Amino acid sequence: MNEFTLGVEEEFMVIDPVTRELKSHEQRIVDSAQKIHEDQVKAEMHQAVVEVGTHICHNTQEARQEVSKLRTTVAQLAGDIGLRIGAAGTHPFSHWQHQLITDHPRYFEIVDEMQEAARSNLIFGLHVHVGIQSRDMAIHIANQVRYFLPHVFALSTNSPFWEGRNTGFRSFRTKVFDKFPRTGIPDTFSSIEEYDSYIKLLVKTNCIDNAKKIWWDIRVHPFFETIEFRICDCPMLVDETIAFTALFQALCAKLYKLRQQNMTFITYSRALINENKWRAARYGIDGKMIDFGKEMEVNTRSLVLELLDFVDDVVDELGSRDDLQYVHKILEHGTGADRQLAVYQQNSSFVDVVDYITSQTLKGL
C-alpha cells in the first residue's frame, strides 16, 4: 500500500520535579532539541508545553521508533535543566492562570482574539496524520470515519483531573477545548470543493487567516496530503500512542478498500456522533455508546472489539497487527484516566498521580 503513511504529534507537559507543577522551560528544551531534531520539536502556546512530531513514517514500526526517540530526547533535555516531561491530557492540579504564554506573535494574536478560552487552553493532545494522496478520497474517508472517532477517543481518555479536582470525566481535556470555535466533530462535506469553498469563505470574512485555525477532531489537512485525527488525549504510554495510530491507519485503509469495491460505510450526522463523543469523554471505555444501526445502547468495550473486527482484513497488509493487539491490554488494564484515578484513590495525592504519569511516559524506552 503506497498510501496510509503516518505522522504522529504528541504534546507533553513540562514539570518541576520538586513541586510537580507545570513549569515554563523558557524554550530551552525546544532550542536544544532543534539542534538534534531540527523542526521535529516545537514550542506551543503555553511555555509549559513541548510538542514533538515524527517524520513521515511508512508503517507503525517506524512510527514507534520515532515516537520513542522523540520522547527519549525531550526527556533527557528536560532532565539536563532539572525538569521532567509527562504525557497526559491535562495536568492534575496546575492552574492555567499561572502559566506563561510563549513569546510569539501568532500566540499573542490567538490570546488577543480568544481571551480566556485561549489562556485556559492548557491541554495536551495526540494528533495522527494518515497519508491519502487524493483529496477527493480524503474527504470521503473523513466523512465516514467520523463515526468511529468516539470509539478510539474512549480508549485514549487520559485527563480525569483539572486544577486539583476530580472532574468525574475520563477526558476533561475535550471539555476545556470545547470553548474554542471550530472544534469537535465536523459536519460532512459533499466534495472537496465544498470543503475548500467553506475555508475560502471563512478566510474572506476574517473568521480565520488560514485553514490551520480549524481545530476539528478530524480534518483534511490544509497543506499536507493527509487526514489528521485530533480527538485523542495525549497517551501516557508509547504502546498506547502506537495502538491509536495503528487504529486510525487501519480505519482509513478499510474505508478506502470499501470505496474501491464501490461500497461505503453509513455516514452519520454530527448530532448523533456527538452523543457518543460525550459518553466517551464522561465514561471512557466503561460506559455505553449508541449503535446507530441497531438504535440501541451497547457496552463501549464490545463496540471497540467490533471495531477491531471491522479493520481486521487490512491490518496484515499494513503490518500493524501486533501494535493493534495493545488495544486488548487497554481493555484489560484500563485507560490512562482509569489508571490515574486508581493511583489517586490510594492516597488522595495528586503528587503521586504526577509521579505516576512521568514514570509511565518513559516506560519501555
C-alpha positions as CSV (number, residue, x, y, z in Angstrom):
1,M,0.0,0.0,0.0
2,N,1.6,3.2,-1.1
3,E,-0.8,5.4,0.8
4,F,-1.5,5.5,4.6
5,T,1.9,6.8,5.6
6,L,1.9,8.1,9.2
7,G,2.9,11.2,11.1
8,V,2.5,11.4,14.9
9,E,2.5,14.6,17.0
10,E,2.5,14.5,20.8
11,E,2.2,17.4,23.3
12,F,4.0,16.9,26.6
13,M,3.8,18.6,30.0
14,V,7.0,20.2,31.3
15,I,7.1,19.5,35.1
16,D,9.1,20.8,38.0
17,P,10.3,17.6,39.8
18,V,10.1,19.2,43.2
19,T,6.7,20.9,43.2
20,R,5.3,18.7,40.4
21,E,3.7,21.8,39.0
22,L,3.8,22.7,35.3
23,K,6.9,24.8,34.7
24,S,7.9,27.1,31.9
25,H,11.1,25.8,30.3
26,E,11.7,29.2,28.5
27,Q,12.1,27.4,25.2
28,R,15.4,25.8,26.4
29,I,14.2,22.3,25.6
30,V,13.0,23.4,22.2
31,D,16.2,25.2,21.4
32,S,18.4,22.3,22.4
33,A,16.2,19.7,20.7
34,Q,16.2,21.6,17.4
35,K,19.9,21.2,17.2
36,I,19.3,17.4,17.2
37,H,15.9,17.0,15.5
38,E,15.5,20.3,13.7
39,D,11.9,21.2,13.3
40,Q,10.6,18.0,14.9
41,V,10.3,19.7,18.3
42,K,8.3,22.9,18.6
43,A,7.1,25.4,21.1
44,E,3.4,25.6,21.9
45,M,1.2,28.5,23.1
46,H,1.9,27.8,26.7
47,Q,5.5,27.7,27.8
48,A,5.0,24.5,29.9
49,V,4.2,22.6,26.7
50,V,6.6,20.9,24.3
51,E,5.3,19.5,21.0
52,V,7.1,16.8,19.1
53,G,6.3,15.4,15.6
54,T,7.7,12.4,13.7
55,H,9.0,12.4,10.2
56,I,6.8,10.7,7.6
57,C,6.7,7.0,8.6
58,H,5.8,4.2,6.3
59,N,4.3,1.9,9.0
60,T,3.6,1.7,12.7
61,Q,7.1,0.2,13.4
62,E,8.8,3.3,12.0
63,A,6.3,5.4,13.9
64,R,7.2,3.6,17.2
65,Q,10.9,4.2,16.7
66,E,10.4,7.9,16.0
67,V,7.9,8.4,18.9
68,S,10.2,6.6,21.3
69,K,13.3,8.5,20.1
70,L,11.5,11.9,20.5
71,R,10.2,11.1,23.9
72,T,13.7,10.0,25.0
73,T,15.4,13.1,23.6
74,V,12.9,15.6,25.1
75,A,13.0,13.8,28.5
76,Q,16.8,13.9,28.5
77,L,17.0,17.6,27.5
78,A,14.3,18.4,30.2
79,G,16.4,16.4,32.7
80,D,19.5,18.5,31.7
81,I,17.8,21.6,33.0
82,G,16.3,19.9,36.1
83,L,12.8,19.3,34.6
84,R,10.7,16.3,33.7
85,I,8.2,15.6,31.0
86,G,4.8,13.9,31.3
87,A,2.2,12.6,28.9
88,A,-1.5,13.2,29.8
89,G,-4.4,15.2,28.5
90,T,-4.3,17.7,31.4
91,H,-2.1,18.3,34.4
92,P,-3.8,17.0,37.6
93,F,-3.5,20.2,39.6
94,S,-1.6,23.1,38.0
95,H,-3.7,26.3,37.3
96,W,-3.6,27.9,33.9
97,Q,-3.6,31.4,35.4
98,H,0.0,30.9,36.5
99,Q,1.3,29.8,33.1
100,L,3.2,32.0,30.7
101,I,2.4,32.4,27.1
102,T,5.2,31.7,24.5
103,D,6.6,34.9,23.1
104,H,5.4,34.7,19.5
105,P,3.1,37.0,17.5
106,R,0.9,34.1,16.5
107,Y,0.2,33.1,20.1
108,F,-0.4,36.7,21.2
109,E,-2.8,37.1,18.4
110,I,-4.8,34.0,19.4
111,V,-4.9,35.1,23.0
112,D,-6.0,38.6,22.0
113,E,-8.8,37.2,20.0
114,M,-9.9,34.2,22.2
115,Q,-9.1,35.7,25.5
116,E,-9.7,33.3,28.5
117,A,-10.7,30.5,26.1
118,A,-7.1,30.6,24.9
119,R,-5.3,31.3,28.1
120,S,-7.1,28.4,29.9
121,N,-6.5,26.0,27.0
122,L,-3.7,24.2,28.9
123,I,-4.3,20.8,27.4
124,F,-2.2,18.1,25.7
125,G,-3.3,16.1,22.7
126,L,-2.2,13.4,20.2
127,H,-2.5,14.2,16.5
128,V,-2.2,11.4,14.0
129,H,-1.7,12.1,10.3
130,V,-2.6,9.4,7.7
131,G,-1.4,10.0,4.2
132,I,-4.1,10.0,1.5
133,Q,-2.9,11.3,-1.9
134,S,-6.2,12.1,-3.4
135,R,-8.1,14.9,-1.7
136,D,-11.4,13.6,-3.1
137,M,-10.7,10.3,-1.4
138,A,-9.6,12.1,1.8
139,I,-12.8,14.0,2.2
140,H,-14.8,10.8,1.5
141,I,-12.9,8.9,4.2
142,A,-13.0,11.8,6.6
143,N,-16.8,11.9,6.3
144,Q,-17.2,8.2,7.1
145,V,-14.5,7.7,9.7
146,R,-16.2,10.3,12.0
147,Y,-18.5,7.6,13.3
148,F,-15.5,5.7,14.8
149,L,-13.8,8.7,16.4
150,P,-15.6,8.3,19.8
151,H,-14.5,4.7,20.0
152,V,-10.8,5.5,19.6
153,F,-11.2,8.6,21.8
154,A,-12.7,6.4,24.6
155,L,-9.6,4.2,24.6
156,S,-7.3,7.3,24.7
157,T,-9.1,9.1,27.7
158,N,-6.3,10.4,29.9
159,S,-7.4,13.6,31.7
160,P,-9.7,13.0,34.7
161,F,-8.3,15.9,36.8
162,W,-8.4,19.6,36.3
163,E,-6.9,22.2,38.7
164,G,-6.8,19.8,41.6
165,R,-10.3,18.4,41.1
166,N,-11.6,15.1,40.1
167,T,-13.9,16.2,37.3
168,G,-15.9,13.0,37.0
169,F,-14.9,12.8,33.4
170,R,-12.4,10.4,31.9
171,S,-11.4,13.2,29.4
172,F,-11.8,16.7,30.7
173,R,-9.3,17.9,28.1
174,T,-12.1,17.9,25.4
175,K,-14.4,19.9,27.7
176,V,-11.7,22.6,28.0
177,F,-11.1,22.6,24.3
178,D,-14.9,22.9,23.5
179,K,-14.6,26.6,24.4
180,F,-12.7,27.2,21.1
181,P,-14.6,27.8,17.9
182,R,-14.4,25.3,15.1
183,T,-13.7,22.3,17.3
184,G,-15.4,18.9,17.8
185,I,-16.9,16.5,15.3
186,P,-17.2,18.3,11.9
187,D,-20.1,18.2,9.5
188,T,-19.8,16.2,6.4
189,F,-18.8,17.8,3.1
190,S,-20.3,16.5,-0.2
191,S,-17.0,17.2,-2.0
192,I,-13.5,18.5,-1.5
193,E,-14.7,21.6,-3.5
194,E,-17.4,22.3,-0.9
195,Y,-14.8,22.0,1.9
196,D,-12.4,24.3,0.1
197,S,-15.1,26.9,-0.5
198,Y,-16.1,26.7,3.2
199,I,-12.5,27.6,4.1
200,K,-12.3,30.4,1.5
201,L,-15.4,31.9,2.9
202,L,-14.0,31.9,6.5
203,V,-10.8,33.5,5.3
204,K,-12.6,36.1,3.1
205,T,-14.9,37.1,6.1
206,N,-12.0,37.3,8.5
207,C,-13.1,34.4,10.7
208,I,-9.7,32.8,10.2
209,D,-6.5,33.9,8.5
210,N,-5.6,30.3,7.4
211,A,-7.0,26.9,7.4
212,K,-4.9,25.7,10.4
213,K,-7.3,27.6,12.6
214,I,-9.9,24.9,12.0
215,W,-9.4,22.7,15.1
216,W,-11.9,19.9,14.5
217,D,-11.4,16.3,15.8
218,I,-10.6,15.3,12.2
219,R,-9.7,17.4,9.2
220,V,-8.4,17.0,5.7
221,H,-5.1,18.8,6.3
222,P,-4.9,22.2,4.6
223,F,-1.2,21.8,3.5
224,F,-0.2,18.1,3.7
225,E,-1.8,15.2,1.8
226,T,-3.2,13.7,5.0
227,I,-6.2,13.2,7.1
228,E,-5.4,14.5,10.6
229,F,-7.0,12.8,13.6
230,R,-7.0,15.3,16.6
231,I,-9.6,13.8,19.0
232,C,-7.3,11.8,21.4
233,D,-5.8,12.9,24.7
234,C,-2.0,12.6,24.8
235,P,-1.5,8.9,25.9
236,M,0.8,8.1,28.8
237,L,2.5,5.1,27.1
238,V,4.2,4.8,23.8
239,D,2.3,1.5,23.3
240,E,-1.0,3.4,23.5
241,T,0.1,6.1,21.1
242,I,1.1,3.5,18.6
243,A,-2.1,1.4,19.1
244,F,-4.2,4.5,18.3
245,T,-2.0,5.4,15.3
246,A,-2.5,1.8,14.0
247,L,-6.3,2.1,14.5
248,F,-6.6,5.3,12.6
249,Q,-4.4,4.0,9.8
250,A,-6.4,0.8,9.6
251,L,-9.7,2.7,9.5
252,C,-8.5,4.8,6.6
253,A,-7.3,1.7,4.8
254,K,-10.5,-0.2,5.4
255,L,-12.8,2.7,4.2
256,Y,-10.5,3.1,1.2
257,K,-10.8,-0.6,0.4
258,L,-14.6,-0.4,0.7
259,R,-14.7,2.5,-1.7
260,Q,-12.6,0.6,-4.2
261,Q,-15.3,-2.1,-4.1
262,N,-18.0,0.5,-4.6
263,M,-19.1,0.1,-1.0
264,T,-19.4,2.8,1.7
265,F,-19.9,2.9,5.4
266,I,-23.1,4.7,6.5
267,T,-22.4,8.4,7.1
268,Y,-24.0,9.6,10.4
269,S,-24.9,13.2,11.4
270,R,-22.7,15.2,13.7
271,A,-25.5,15.4,16.2
272,L,-25.6,11.6,16.6
273,I,-21.8,11.1,16.7
274,N,-21.6,13.9,19.4
275,E,-23.8,11.7,21.7
276,N,-21.1,9.0,21.6
277,K,-18.3,11.5,22.0
278,W,-19.9,12.9,25.1
279,R,-20.3,9.4,26.6
280,A,-16.6,8.6,25.7
281,A,-15.4,11.8,27.5
282,R,-17.5,11.0,30.6
283,Y,-17.1,7.3,31.0
284,G,-14.1,6.2,28.8
285,I,-14.4,2.5,28.0
286,D,-16.6,1.7,31.0
287,G,-19.8,3.3,29.6
288,K,-22.2,2.5,26.8
289,M,-22.4,4.0,23.4
290,I,-25.1,4.0,20.8
291,D,-25.0,1.6,18.0
292,F,-26.9,3.7,15.5
293,G,-27.5,0.8,13.1
294,K,-29.3,-1.2,15.9
295,E,-30.6,2.0,17.5
296,M,-29.6,0.7,21.0
297,E,-27.1,1.2,23.7
298,V,-24.1,-1.2,23.6
299,N,-21.2,-1.5,26.0
300,T,-18.3,0.6,24.7
301,R,-15.9,-2.3,25.2
302,S,-17.9,-4.5,22.8
303,L,-18.1,-1.7,20.2
304,V,-14.2,-1.5,20.5
305,L,-14.0,-5.2,19.8
306,E,-16.4,-4.8,16.8
307,L,-14.1,-2.0,15.5
308,L,-11.1,-4.4,15.7
309,D,-13.1,-6.9,13.7
310,F,-14.1,-4.3,11.1
311,V,-10.5,-3.4,10.3
312,D,-9.1,-7.0,10.6
313,D,-8.8,-7.7,6.9
314,V,-6.4,-4.8,6.3
315,V,-4.1,-4.9,9.2
316,D,-1.8,-7.7,7.9
317,E,-1.1,-5.8,4.7
318,L,-0.4,-2.7,6.8
319,G,1.8,-4.8,9.1
320,S,0.2,-3.4,12.2
321,R,-1.4,-6.4,13.8
322,D,1.0,-6.6,16.8
323,D,0.6,-2.9,17.5
324,L,-3.2,-3.2,17.4
325,Q,-3.1,-6.0,19.9
326,Y,-2.3,-3.5,22.6
327,V,-6.0,-2.4,22.5
328,H,-6.8,-5.6,24.3
329,K,-4.3,-4.6,27.1
330,I,-6.1,-1.2,27.4
331,L,-9.4,-3.0,27.8
332,E,-7.8,-5.2,30.5
333,H,-5.7,-2.6,32.4
334,G,-7.9,0.5,31.8
335,T,-7.3,3.7,30.0
336,G,-4.8,6.3,31.2
337,A,-7.6,8.1,33.0
338,D,-8.6,4.8,34.8
339,R,-5.1,4.3,35.9
340,Q,-4.6,7.9,37.1
341,L,-7.8,7.6,39.1
342,A,-6.6,4.3,40.7
343,V,-3.3,6.0,41.8
344,Y,-5.2,8.9,43.2
345,Q,-7.6,6.7,45.2
346,Q,-4.7,5.1,47.0
347,N,-3.6,8.2,49.0
348,S,-5.7,11.0,47.6
349,S,-2.4,12.5,46.4
350,F,-2.1,14.5,43.2
351,V,1.7,14.4,43.6
352,D,1.5,10.6,43.3
353,V,-0.5,11.0,40.2
354,V,2.1,13.3,38.6
355,D,4.9,10.9,39.5
356,Y,3.0,8.0,38.0
357,I,2.4,10.0,34.8
358,T,6.1,11.0,34.5
359,S,7.3,7.4,35.1
360,Q,4.8,5.9,32.6
361,T,5.8,8.4,29.9
362,L,9.2,6.9,29.7
363,K,8.2,3.3,30.3
364,G,9.8,0.8,27.9
365,L,12.1,3.4,26.3
